């Protein structure tokens, strides 16, 4: 029976946790003998798996040797029972009096290999090889897992903080030792409905340890519960807006629109996760589930990365400010500096030029297709070559048109610089681990990160009735959390 040490959150965490809104409890098991027994049991399991794998390797070698012997020793005696079994299969598949007599005497029939085994030997051998090649990495992974488990166990002074152990069952299929994990530590209880973020760490006897009730813990160990709790926070008191329980309304006048409505709240129209008044004014975004369910979260992470790129540029990383004015303007425009953006008149001029360019290219394309058709139905070589020349002229003119109307703002040095910044920050931004509602139409997101954590605010706006989109801004760079503590 585990010896149990109950540790209540004390004054060290009260600055970050509103204890009037949380029931928080951390249970730490400290029976090191019991955990050691678990480690030794895992090692014994691994040893048995390795023994089975070695037996399979030996069987594969023997099988290959049997086929090779039969191939090169027709008319000679078999060496063992497995070779006898193989030649018995030959005569059973291809009955032959002489071959049957030879097989009965333990003699390898003539052409036994070419008539049967040559066609079939690869099947069992490939099956064995594929099995071994597939399972050996799993055994290696289990070995590494046990070794890491022991290191974590020793480093935390014989107290396990969330370590997991993976193994293989008797059929070499993966299992997760969830029961062992649950025996080591209980999870923290949290009142669903609170808006505040849990502290990522707590302090016990002067030692900072991961808080099992933190969103990082839930993110790693129970992702479905993580999403469930976060969306529940966002949707409190608006649970009725779940469209699964609502009636769909289709209107054609005074405007064509389809929305969902509740008989308890007939004043609202619900469209694509948003609540509007009947005149189309945005009232509330139901939740941010679509962002939480998107593993890439590209739009939000791009906001953080653009912030980091701007910091690097403003700090003159790689002495980029020494480059010319065109390079500076290109970089600033790509990073979204307002002062570098084109005026409305310039944008209209670019749009007009592009429109004319595509009209020309479309016309040249028609000429090229006509020339191809003329080639197909040419009555003689003269007509054919005239049509071929017309096609070549049209193709060449397309290239000239594209070259003359290409992106005049393109700057090679600017492109290379931004590519380098992208490489520099490939691992800077992690994942969303926490989200809370800021108000009816905005949310706060917390990101993990390599150098810092990041806080993003997204705000939904609308430019026309019954429609909305969001903008994202970075609020702050935060102290990084050690994400590995919560795995």
N, C-alpha and C positions, 0 to 999 in steps of 0.2 A: 504494500500500500504506500502510495506516495506520501511523503511528508509535505504538507502544504503551508506556504507562507502567504498570508493575505497582506497586500500592500495597498493602502488607500491613497488616493491622490491628495497631496498636501499643499502647503503654501507655495511650493516651487512651481506648481502648475496653475494656481488660481488666477494668475494674471492672464492666462490664455484661455481658460475654460470657465464658462459661466456655470458653476456647480448647482445653481438653482434650476437649471434646465437639463442637466445631465444626471444620470445614474451611472457612475463610472467605477469599475472594479477590475483590478488586475490580479490574477492568480498565478503564482510562479511555483512550479514544482521543483523540489531540490533533492529528490532521492536519487543520488548519482549512481548508486548500485543498480537500480532498476534500469536507468538509461544505458549504463554499460552493458547490461545483459541484452538490451535491444541491439546495441552495436555488434556484440559478439554473435548474436543470432543472425544478423544480416551478413556477417562475414562467413558464417557456416553455410548460409544459403548460397552465397556467391561461390564458395568452394565447390558445392555440389553442382551448380550450373556449369562451372568450368570443367569438372570431371565429365559431365555429359557431353559438353562440346568437344572435349578431347577424344571421347569415344566416337563421336561422329566424324572427326577428322581421320581417325584410324580406319573407320569403315570406308570412307571415301578412298583412301590410299589403297586398301585391299581390293575394293571394287575395280579401280582403274588397273591394278596389277592383274586381276583375273581376266579382264577383257584383253589385255596385252598378251598374256600367256596363251590364251585360246587362239588369238590371231596368228601367232608365230609358231604354234606347235600342233598343227593338224596331224592326226594319225598317232599322236602320242597320248600317254595316260594323263588324266587330270591330276592335279596336286592336292586338291582339298574338296570339301563338300560343297562350297559355294560355286566352284567351277563345275562340279557335277550337276548342280541345280540349273546352271545356265545352259548346258548342253541338253539337259532334259527338256527345257523350254523350247530349244531349237527343234527337236524331233516332234514335240507335241504341236508346234505351230506349222511345221513343214514335214508331214509324215513321209518317211522313206524307210523301206525295210532294212537296207544296209546301214543307214545312219542309226536306226533304232537298235540294231544289234551292237554296233560300236558303242553307242551311248550306254547300253546295258552293261558292257564290259569296262566302262570307265575310260573309253577311248574317244578322243575328240574327233567328231565326224569331219570328213573333207568338206570344205566350203561352209563350215558352220558359222564362221565369222561373217563371210561375205553375204550369205543368204539371209541372215537374221540379225546378228549382233551389230553389224556395221550400221544397220538402220535404227537400232534401238538403244545402243549403249549410252548415247548422249542424254537420254531422257532421265534415267535415275541418277546419273552422275551430275547432270546440271541441277537436278532437284536438290541433291546434297550440297553442291557448291553454293547455290542460291541461298539455301537455308543457313549455312555457316556464315556466308558473307553478310547476311541480314542480321543475324543474332550476335555475332561477335562484337559489333559496336555497342550493342545494348549492354553486354557484360562489362565492357570497358567503361561505359558511362556509369554503371552501377558501382564499379570499383572506385571511380573518381568521386562519386557521390558520397560513398561511405568515408573516404579519406577526408573530404571537405567537412562532412558532418562531425568527425572526430576533432578536427581543428577548431570548428566553431564551438564545440562542446568545451574543449579545454580553454579556449580564449575567454569564454564568458564565465570562468570560475565555476565550472560544473553546473551552470544553470542554462537551460536551453531557451533561447528567445526566437521561436518561430522556425527552427530548422526543420527541414523535411527530408525524408529518406525514401528513395525509390528502389524498387527491386523487380524481380521476375518471378512469376509463379511456375509451377511444375511444367507447364506447357510453353514456357518461354514467352509468355505474353505479359506486357507491362501492367503493373498494378501500382497504386498510390497508397502508401501507408498512412491513410487519413486517420485511422484509429490511434496510431502511435502519436501523430501530431496533436490530436485532440487530448490525449493523455498528458502531453507535456505542458500545454498551456490552455487555459480557458480564454474565451474571447471577451472583449469589453462590451458592456451593454450600453446602448445609446438610445435616448428617446427620439423616435422618428418625429420630425416636425420642427426641430430646432434649426435655426438659420446659421448658427455660429459654427466655425470650423474647429474641429478637435485639434489639440496640440499633437504634433507628430512624435514628440518624445515626452517621457516623464522621467523624473529623477527618483531613484530608489537607493537609499543608503549612499548618496553621493554619486551614484553611477547613472549616466544617461542611457536609457534603454528605449527601444521602439514602443510606442503606444499601440496596443493591439486594436484600439477603437479608432485609430486614425484612418483617414480616407486612403492613405497609401497602403495600409494593411488590407483593407477591404479590396482595393484595386488589384493587389497581387493574389490574394487568397480566395476571394469570392467575388469575381467581377460582376456577376449578375446581381448580387446583393448591393454592390457599389452603385450600379446604375439605378436599381430600384429605390434605394434610399435618396439618392440625389434628385431623381425626378419626383419623388414623393414630397421632398422639401419645396420644390418649385411649384407644385400643383396644389398646395394646401388650400382648402376652402373652395377650390374650383374643380373638384373631382367630378362634378356633374358634367364637365365639358368633354368627357371622353366620348368620342364620336361613335363608339361601338353601341352606346345606349341611346343615341339620338336619331331623330328623323331627318332624312334628306329632303330638302326643298329645292325644286327647280322652277325658276321664273324666267319668263321671256320679255316682260315689260314692267316698268319703264326701261330696264336693262336686262340683258340675258345673263343670268347668274345661277350658280348652284352652290348651296351651302347646307350646313347641318344646324338644327335648332332643337332646343329643349323646351318641353311644355312648361317647365318650372321657371325658365328664363326666356320667354318669347321675345324679349327686346334685343337679344343677341343673335348674331350670325357667325358660325364657326367655319373657317376655311383654312385648310393647311396649317393646323396647329396655332392659328391666330383667332382671337375673338374680336369681332367688329360690332358697332352699332348697326342699325338697319340702314343708315345712310352711308355706311362704308368707312366710318372712322375707327381706327385701331384703338382697342381698349386694353388688350392684354395678349401676351404670348403665353401659351399654355405651359410649355416647358422647352428645354433644350435637348430633348432626347436625340434628335437627329444629329446633333454635334457630338454628344457623348457616345453614340453608336458608331461614329466615324473614327476609325483608328488613326487615320492620317491627320485629321483636323487641319488640312492644308491652309485654309483661309486664316485661321488664328495663328498658327505657327509662323506663317509668312509675315505677319505683323511683327512678331518678335524678331525674326531674322532681319527684317528691314530696319528695325531699330538698332540692331547690332552692326549692320552694314553702315548705317549713318554714323554711329560712334567711331567706327574704324576710319571712315572717310574724313570726319571732322578732326580726328587725331592725326591725320596725314600718314596713315599706315602705308608703308612701302614708298613714302615720299611722293604720293600720287599728285600732290598739288604742284609739282614741278612740271607736269604735263601741260599742254596748251589749252586754250579756252574751249576749243571744240570738245576735248576730252572731258573737261570739267562740266560743261553743259550737258553732255550725254549722261554722265554718271548721276548728276543731280536730278535730271529728268527721270531717269530710271528709278531712282530712290524716292521719287515723289516730292521733291522740294517744290513748293509753290512758285518760288521766284524763277524756276527754270522751265515751268510749263508754258506751252504755246498759248498765244492769245486766241480768242474765238475766231478772229479773222484769219490767222495762220492755219488753224485747224480746218476752216472752211476751204481755204486755198488748197491744202493737202488733199482734202476729200474730193475737190473738183478735179485735181490733177490725176488722182487715182481712178476716178470715174472715167475720164477721157482715156487713160491708159488701157483700162479693161475693155472699153468699147473698141479700141484699135486692135487689141489682141483677139477679141471675139471675131472681128471682121477678117483678120488674117487667118484665123482658124477655119473660117468658112472657105476662104480662098484655097487653103491647103487641102481641105476635104474635096473640093471641086477638082483640084489638080490630081489627086489620087484617083478619083473616079474617071477622069480623062485618060489617065494611064491605063486603067483597066480596060477601057473600051477603045483604045487607040487602034486605028486601022492600019497604021504602018509605023516603022521605027522613027520617022521624023516627028509624027504626032506624039509618040511616046516620050521622046527626049524633050520635046517642048513642054509637055505636061510635067515631067520630072523637074525641069529647071524652074517652072512656076512654083512647084512645091518647095524646092530648096530656097527660092527667094522669099516665100512667105515665112518659112521657119527662121531664116536669118533675120528678117524684119522683126519677128517676135523677140529675138534675143536683143536686138538693138533698142527696141522699145522698152524692154525691162531694164536695160542698162541705163538708158537716158532718164528713166523715171524711178530709179531705185531709191532706197532710203538714204536721203542726203544727210540725215542726222547720224547715220551709223559711224561709230568710231571704234577702230580695232583695239586701241589701247584701253578704252573704257570697257569694252566687252571682256577683255582679258582680266582686267582688274576685278570686275564684279564676279567673274568665274572663280578667281582666286579667293575672294571673300566667302563665296559659297562653300568652297572646299575647307576653308579655315573653320567654318561654323557648322560642319556636317553633324557634329555630335553636341552642339551647344543647347539645342532645344529637345526636351524629353516629351512627356505625355501629360495630358490633363489628368489630374488626380482629384480635383475638387471643383465643384461649381455651386454657386448659391444665387438666389434671385436678389437683384438690387432694387428693382421696383417692377411695375407691371410690364414694362417693355425693355428692361435691360438686365444683364446677368454679369456676374463676376466669375472668371475662370482662373484656376491656379495650375501652373505648369511646373513640372520638374525640369531641371536643367543641369548641365555639367558644371558650369562655373557659377550660375545663379539659378534661383527659382524665378518665375515671372508671373505677374498678375495682369490679366487682360480683362477689359470691360467691353462687352458687345451691347450695342444699342440698336433697337429696331425702329425704323422710320418708314414713312409712307409718302409717296409722291402722287398717288392716285387712289381712289376709293377701292376698298376690298383687296388691297395689295400692299406688301411691305418687303423690305430687305434690311439687312443689318450692316452696321459698320463696326469695326473693331479697333480699339486703341489700347496701347500698353500703358498701364498705370504705374507699375513699379518693378524694379529688380529686387528680389528678396534673397535672404540667406538660403543657400542650397540645402536640400535635404539629402541625406545619404540613402538613396533609393535601395541599395543592396541590403540595408538593414531590414527591409520589409518584405524580402523574398522568402 
